[in-house]
Amino acid sequence: MSAIETIRAYYDAFNRQDMDAFIALLTDDVVHDINQGERQVGKQVFATFMQHMNRCYKENLTDMVIMASEDGKRASAEFVVNGEYLATDEGLPEANGQTYVLPAGAFFELKDGKVARVTNYYNLNDWIAQVGA
């Protein structure tokens, strides 16, 4: 698969909530830079993170634009997160089914057709304003 095809498959699996297919697109030593948070390393750590996220949030990504370097080693994506806040996440406002629409983006490194690093960006203050009101 090309870099763009890999990233498209990654987000298609996310939108289907097919976590097996989603996690299969990661290298064993994947680096995950969490928006305004820590760096986590490893496929199992990423899978645990996604279990937490799927418990607290139901999200669908739309308006996807994916770009890749000519050598296929780097890629980026810009998209809109359409979400519902299902369960209170520690340190954040109380959840009661609030919906939100949030522009976001991600940067990727790819190795052997898999995601080796993903760095996510979105405006946390915008999200808090949408769900905290």
Salt bridges, closest charged atoms under 4 A:
ASP18 OD2 - ARG16 NH2 3.39
ASP28 OD1 - LYS43 NZ 3.49
ASP29 OD2 - LYS111 NZ 3.84
ASP33 OD1 - ARG39 NE 2.62
ASP89 OD1 - HIS52 NE2 2.81
GLU109 OE2 - ARG74 NH2 3.51
GLU109 OE2 - ARG117 NE 2.93
